[in-house]
């Protein structure tokens, strides 16, 4: 199915509302629009992360996540319709287990950082957590697919482990937290 945007500026949102896929207009600060916006930001942050140089195997899996996030956004844009398949979360869990198995056990807290790609991955993880929180807020007012909530929860874990993987592959190492002495 081809989608074509022939007109980008419509002026229909100039008064602070925007349309869902079914034509329903909501205020731009409505929890559903806020959730959509943060999912879009998350996808954009993934795009920035993918602009970095890193292995094609990791890049291919991360590219699939961008498509999943578009499906998730489509589901948010059309309340009551399912778009994100259960297999998307299952794929994430499988990838998480593969990545984690190749890493040394984590015995200390780590700080966001390391190589540039890993640092960007940590930022992406933080945006993912925010998207998850926005879906939780929306879910308090309207029904949100449990699949969407689960997907974002698992994705943030994947991004954490992916950041460690990127640091390992760049021989950079994780940045360990060194707590300040107690006052």
Secondary structure as UniProt FT lines:
FT   TURN            12..15
FT   STRAND          17..19
FT   TURN            21..22
FT   STRAND          25..27
FT   TURN            28..29
FT   HELIX           31..50
FT   HELIX           56..77
FT   TURN            79..80
FT   HELIX           86..101
FT   STRAND          110..111
FT   HELIX           116..141
FT   HELIX           146..169
FT   TURN            170..171
FT   STRAND          175..176
//
